[in-house]
Amino acid sequence: MNWPTKKLGEVCNFQNGLWKGKIPPFKKVKVLRNTNFCNSGYLDLSNVTEIEVEKKQLADRLLQKGDLILERSGGGPTQPVGRVVYFDADGEFSFGNFTTRIRVKNPEELYDRYLWRYLNVLYISGITEMMQKQTTGIRNLNFSE
């Protein structure tokens, strides 16, 4: 049996995270950051920060169960970027500016937990290290890769 292949952009939507708000009105919200990522692919919710963000930006940056959050920038000399966590928490959360939300467009076409596991394999196996560049000590994931 041949499985159809598609580019990730064909089956997922991508959205970059929030910065602290500059133009009112603001809303205080829990924001998941790289520091909440565990290398295992799970979230550590013991130290979630709350920041005031612009309401207009928050509207399309609220997380839904099944969303994946990708660490696209940060890391360091011994910590590559590319970790991916699965969001399944209750409550209102958003995601920080060094992360990108990946949302599966059609769950009947692509199972979100499968994609999460697959992307974690890419990170754990070191493949994402080849997909990044480093400037001034900060690593950035090259999205075209």
C-alpha angles and dihedrals in degrees: 000000000000118000117213115247125213136171115262091243089060094058102029140050120223127207127177119227135257133278122204109283122265103172120054146264094075134187126197111233140166109257123198114219137182088271088066092057120101118203087237091069095255131113126248104213095179094098109031115159124222120214137173110252134179109272092221091056094044094058094077096030101064112119123238127200107272096034118132120218117208124201101227101167138024124049119120143220093313100021115072120200124237101088114149127202131193117232117217104138126130119242138042113312137160132185134248133253097261091057138071127212117226114200121184109233097209117020089195089061099042126019109225094216091052091052090047092052092045093051090048090054089054089053098043093046091053096245093125089057087070089053098061142077128207127219126173092347095307120110121215128194113236102228095197087064 
